[in-house]
Amino acid sequence: MPNQDQLAQMKTGKGFIAALDQSGGSTPKALAAYGVGEDAWSTEEEMFDLIHAMRSRIATAPAFTGDKVIGAILFEMTMEREIAGKPAAEFLWNERRVVPFLKVDKGLADEQNGCQLMKPMPDLDALLDRAVAAGIFGTKMRSVINAANADGIAAVVAQQFEVGKQILAKGLVPIIEPEVSINCPEKADAEDILLEEITKHLDALDDGQDVMLKLTLPTITNHYGTLIKHPKVVRVVALSGGYARDEANALLAQNAGMIASFSRALTEGLTAQMSDDEFNAAIGAAIEDIYQASIT
């Protein structure tokens, strides 16, 4: 059973979820944006040391607290490391009142029917057991929709809910993330199909099987309003999807009931070269802007 204090924060807390879950494939880009080039490391371990230092700097910033950042999504290696001398999930909740989530997918499979399913996760049960032991509240897993293909979208949603039930069985709350690419040529049509498929699977969940949804900011304002109100949905969060922060915030503010779960839009403009005062001011301003868009 999920931690009830954390569940209450997810259901009613004012604020947003920080996505600090860049994986092996996206870490070099995240570090480059942070002002750390590929010449700064020679091994994957050194690369992950650098990204962990960035994440720790964000998580220990004065503004990074549950007053405005109600949750944070971690990469597996982050969960296994310490922040400020404490296990990452323990630090987030006990010191900052930020609910910890874990990214569990292993990346995307090749495109079929205009969509990318998640790669197989044969070790998921073991990872979930470790997450429970570490104090993780929920999980996140991402698929991608590149076209308004009904068969492809149905397959994406079916896989997401199938794995979601495996996660629910461990007492964790899954964030189901079928991302519609902002470059999808028929984005609004894809979102219509997605809404129908998600609703069908939500309606089929048993009592006690509550999930969260992470969705691309929709083409039609408030398109996901029925999902926000669905009794099986804890919260609907929005991914920035490649939009710059100002644009993502403006779109988010138009969609009542959605809150942010931004990654690149959160860290936009942060660099390793900033002094602590400069860094804390910049992340504080970003948190405030995203918070305001999330509570509008």
C-alpha positions in Angstrom: 0.0 0.0 0.0 1.4 3.5 -0.9 2.5 5.8 1.9 -0.8 7.6 2.8 0.9 11.0 3.6 2.6 10.9 0.2 -0.6 9.8 -1.5 -2.4 12.7 0.0 0.3 15.1 -1.2 0.0 13.7 -4.7 -3.8 14.0 -4.7 -4.2 17.5 -3.2 -0.7 19.2 -3.0 -0.1 22.4 -4.7 2.9 22.4 -7.0 4.6 20.2 -9.6 6.8 17.1 -10.1 10.4 17.6 -11.0 11.7 15.1 -13.6 15.3 14.4 -12.6 15.5 11.1 -14.4 17.7 11.5 -17.4 19.1 8.1 -18.3 22.2 6.9 -20.2 21.0 8.0 -23.6 19.9 11.5 -22.5 22.5 12.3 -19.9 25.2 13.7 -22.3 22.6 16.2 -23.7 21.5 17.2 -20.2 25.2 17.7 -19.1 25.9 19.7 -22.3 23.0 22.0 -21.5 24.4 22.3 -18.0 27.7 23.5 -19.4 29.6 20.2 -19.0 31.0 18.9 -22.3 31.9 15.3 -23.1 35.6 16.0 -22.5 34.7 16.2 -18.8 34.5 12.4 -18.5 36.1 9.4 -19.9 33.9 6.6 -18.5 30.1 6.1 -18.0 30.7 6.1 -14.3 32.3 9.5 -14.4 29.4 10.8 -16.5 26.9 9.6 -14.0 28.9 11.1 -11.2 28.6 14.5 -12.9 24.9 14.2 -13.5 24.4 13.1 -9.9 26.2 16.2 -8.8 23.8 18.3 -10.9 20.8 16.5 -9.5 22.1 16.9 -5.9 22.7 20.6 -6.4 19.1 21.0 -7.6 17.6 18.9 -4.8 19.5 20.7 -2.1 18.7 24.2 -3.4 16.7 26.2 -0.8 13.6 26.5 -3.1 13.4 22.7 -3.8 10.9 21.7 -1.1 7.4 20.2 -0.9 5.8 23.6 -0.7 6.1 23.9 -4.5 7.9 20.7 -5.7 5.5 18.0 -4.5 7.4 15.1 -6.1 10.6 14.2 -8.0 11.3 11.4 -10.5 14.7 9.7 -10.1 16.8 7.6 -12.3 17.8 4.2 -10.9 21.4 5.2 -10.1 20.1 8.3 -8.3 17.9 6.1 -6.1 21.0 4.1 -5.2 23.1 7.1 -4.3 23.0 9.7 -1.5 22.1 13.3 -1.5 23.5 15.4 1.3 24.8 12.2 3.0 21.4 10.4 3.1 19.8 7.9 0.7 18.2 9.9 -2.1 14.6 8.9 -1.6 14.9 9.3 2.2 16.5 12.8 1.8 13.7 13.9 -0.6 10.9 12.9 1.7 12.2 13.3 5.2 14.2 16.5 4.6 12.2 18.2 1.8 8.8 16.6 1.8 9.2 15.8 -1.9 7.6 12.5 -2.9 10.1 10.2 -4.6 9.3 8.4 -7.9 11.5 6.1 -9.9 11.9 5.8 -13.7 11.6 2.1 -14.5 11.5 1.7 -18.2 14.6 0.6 -20.2 14.1 2.9 -23.2 12.1 2.7 -26.4 11.7 -0.1 -28.9 11.8 0.5 -32.7 8.8 2.3 -34.1 5.8 0.2 -35.3 2.5 1.7 -36.5 3.8 5.1 -35.8 4.5 4.4 -32.2 7.3 3.2 -29.9 6.6 0.7 -27.2 8.8 0.3 -24.2 11.6 -2.3 -24.4 11.1 -5.5 -22.4 11.8 -5.2 -18.6 12.7 -8.7 -17.5 14.2 -7.5 -14.2 11.3 -5.2 -13.3 10.1 -7.1 -10.2 13.5 -7.0 -8.7 13.8 -3.3 -9.4 10.4 -2.7 -7.8 11.4 -4.6 -4.7 14.5 -2.4 -4.4 12.4 0.7 -4.9 10.0 -0.3 -2.1 12.9 -1.0 0.2 14.4 2.5 -0.7 11.1 4.3 0.2 10.0 5.1 -3.3 6.3 6.0 -3.7 5.7 5.4 -7.4 7.2 4.8 -10.8 7.4 6.4 -14.3 7.6 4.7 -17.7 7.6 6.3 -21.1 6.3 5.3 -24.5 6.1 7.6 -27.6 3.3 8.3 -30.1 4.6 9.8 -33.4 1.4 9.3 -35.5 -2.4 9.1 -35.2 -2.3 5.4 -35.8 -5.2 3.7 -33.9 -3.4 0.3 -33.7 -0.1 1.8 -32.6 -1.7 3.9 -29.9 -3.9 1.0 -28.6 -0.7 -1.1 -28.3 1.1 1.6 -26.4 -1.7 2.1 -23.9 -2.3 -1.6 -23.4 1.4 -2.1 -22.6 1.5 0.8 -20.2 -1.5 -0.5 -18.2 -0.2 -4.1 -18.3 3.1 -3.0 -16.7 1.2 -0.6 -14.5 -0.7 -3.5 -12.9 2.6 -5.2 -12.2 3.8 -2.0 -10.4 0.5 -1.7 -8.5 0.9 -5.2 -7.2 4.0 -4.1 -5.4 2.2 -1.3 -3.6 3.6 1.5 -5.8 1.7 4.1 -7.9 2.6 4.0 -11.6 2.9 7.2 -13.7 1.7 6.0 -17.1 3.4 8.1 -19.8 2.2 7.7 -23.4 3.9 10.8 -24.8 2.5 12.3 -28.0 5.4 13.9 -29.9 4.9 17.6 -30.3 6.1 17.1 -33.8 3.3 14.5 -34.6 1.7 15.8 -37.8 -1.8 14.8 -36.6 -1.3 15.6 -33.0 -4.9 16.5 -32.1 -6.1 13.3 -33.8 -3.6 11.2 -31.9 -4.8 12.8 -28.7 -8.4 11.9 -29.5 -7.4 8.3 -29.9 -5.2 8.4 -26.8 -8.0 9.8 -24.7 -10.4 7.0 -25.8 -7.8 4.3 -25.1 -6.8 5.6 -21.7 -10.4 6.0 -20.6 -11.2 2.4 -21.6 -8.3 1.0 -19.6 -9.0 3.2 -16.6 -12.6 2.0 -16.5 -11.4 -1.6 -16.4 -9.2 -1.1 -13.3 -10.2 -2.8 -10.1 -10.9 -1.0 -6.8 -7.6 0.2 -5.3 -5.8 0.3 -8.6 -5.2 4.0 -8.9 -2.7 5.5 -11.3 -1.2 8.8 -12.4 -0.9 10.0 -16.0 1.9 12.0 -17.6 0.7 13.4 -20.9 1.9 15.9 -23.5 0.3 19.3 -23.3 -2.7 18.9 -25.6 -3.5 20.7 -28.8 -7.0 21.4 -27.6 -7.2 23.1 -24.3 -8.5 21.0 -21.4 -8.7 18.0 -23.7 -7.9 15.7 -20.8 -10.4 17.1 -18.4 -12.3 13.9 -18.0 -9.1 12.0 -17.1 -8.3 14.6 -14.4 -11.8 13.9 -12.9 -11.6 10.1 -13.3 -11.9 8.3 -9.9 -8.9 6.0 -10.8 -6.6 8.9 -11.5 -4.5 10.3 -8.6 -3.1 13.2 -10.7 -2.6 14.2 -14.4 0.8 15.8 -15.0 2.2 17.4 -18.1 5.6 16.8 -19.8 7.3 19.8 -21.4 8.0 17.6 -24.5 10.7 19.9 -25.9 8.8 23.2 -25.4 10.9 26.0 -23.9 9.9 26.8 -20.3 7.9 29.9 -21.1 5.9 28.2 -23.8 5.4 25.1 -21.7 4.2 27.2 -18.7 1.8 29.2 -20.9 0.3 26.1 -22.3 0.1 24.4 -18.9 -1.7 27.4 -17.3 -4.5 27.0 -19.9 -5.2 23.4 -18.9 -7.1 23.4 -15.6 -6.1 20.6 -13.2 -2.9 19.6 -14.9 0.4 20.2 -13.1 3.9 20.1 -14.5 6.4 17.3 -14.6 9.2 19.1 -16.4 12.8 18.0 -17.0 14.5 20.2 -19.6 12.2 23.1 -18.9 13.1 22.9 -15.2 16.8 23.0 -15.7 16.8 25.4 -18.6 19.5 28.1 -18.1 21.3 26.3 -15.2 25.0 25.8 -15.5 27.8 24.2 -13.6 29.8 27.4 -13.8 27.2 29.4 -11.7 28.1 30.3 -8.2 25.9 28.8 -5.5 24.0 32.1 -5.1 23.5 32.4 -8.9 22.4 28.8 -9.1 20.0 29.0 -6.2 18.4 32.2 -7.6 18.0 30.6 -11.0 16.5 27.3 -9.9 14.3 29.3 -7.4 12.9 31.4 -10.2 12.3 28.4 -12.4 10.5 26.6 -9.6 8.3 29.7 -8.9 7.4 30.0 -12.6 6.5 26.4 -13.0 4.6 26.4 -9.7 2.5 29.3 -10.7 1.6 27.7 -14.0 0.7 24.5 -12.2 -1.7 26.1 -9.7 -3.4 28.4 -12.2 
